[in-house]
Amino acid sequence: MLKPLLHLTLIVAVCSATSLGDKTWAAEPAVEPVRMGAGIMTFDTVPGWGLRPDGHSAIGPTHGAVVIDKAGNIYTSANAGVFVFSPDGSVIHSYLGGDYTNLHDMEIREEDGQEFIYGARNRDAEGIKFNAHTGEVVLRLPYPEESKLGKIKFSPTAITIAPNGDIFLSNGYATNHVFKFDKNGKYLSHFGEQGNGLKQFNTAHGMTLDTRYEPARLLICDRNHEPKGRLLHYTLEGEFIEEVITGLGMPTSASIQGDYVSVPDLHGRLVILDKSNTIMAVLGHNPDPAKRANFNVPQEEWIEGIFSGTHGSYWDAEGNLYVQDWNVDGRIMKLVRVR
């Protein structure tokens, strides 16, 4: 008899109980959803979401992001490529190998009736833009020699797009500059530098366009800022606005919906902030220090409702959240908003 994994939704194949003499042997119960959060930011997990019929992860090792297209399909980047899920957790398409590997961060954007995914490929030293539905690569962003920064390591970790199409690409695993390009990939400018000062970055790891404000601004995750990670606001011209919030552990990315932002913390939790940047809820907090920010937590040790290395998140139109762990076996979870 196969021993069910703790995190799986079990399928009882024959019956719920078997009689043997005077005893009745009940089937082992399915893993129940776990409720987490608080108030209007309360969620239930969906056990087994994103797993293959054999119960194993469909995507392999993960160090990436999540985005959702207009049709509600969920795109998540894994080491092997980009996998596209239906809302029920089935893989309906994938882009594997080559240009689609090592997408550390992604954004999705509609342009002239088509949807495009922008990605930061840290190991491949480039930003990339491809058609979300055909996979056609339409733009590459290599290290801009025009920046006159000399020979530097280029390892982009985050990408986002301004309303006018300008592209921002963060060199978060190297010099911590944020490079700005126009919509055609022409280098425009850069800002930022390595350090722990107020206006410096110590791993500008994640970044998104913060549409909670008018005009929109950049929201940057300064992951390793000492003593603990923080979020910063910058204008689209690269000017410092403010330190948004501190003490977030290791914030890896940010996703906006309405007045709210979800911020995965690599220490195994996800924080939700409101427009005043007050913490509304903390989801999936891992109480085990040995399994926080730990890539090597195998699938058989996953615990429903407990995260280990939260790295990417995204909201769907109904306010549900999809969360990816940085994980050796490839974990992506669906959290259903409780109304």
Secondary structure, 3 states (H helix, E strand, C coil): CCCCCCCCCCCCCCCCEEEECCEEEECCCCCCCCEEEECCEEEEECCCCCECCCCCECCCCECCCEEECCCCCEEEEECCEEEEECCCCCEEEEEECHHHCCEEEEEEEEECCEEEEEEEECCCCEEEEEECCCCCEEEEECCCHHHCCCCCCCCCCEEEECCCCCEEEECCCCCCCEEEECCCCCEEEEECCECCCCCCECCEEEEEEECCCCCCEEEEEECCCCCCCEEEEECCCCCEEEEEECCCCCECCCEEECCEEEEEECCCEEEEECCCCCEEEEECCCCCHHHCCCCCCCHHHCECCECCCEEEEEECCCCCEEEEECECCCEEEEEEECC
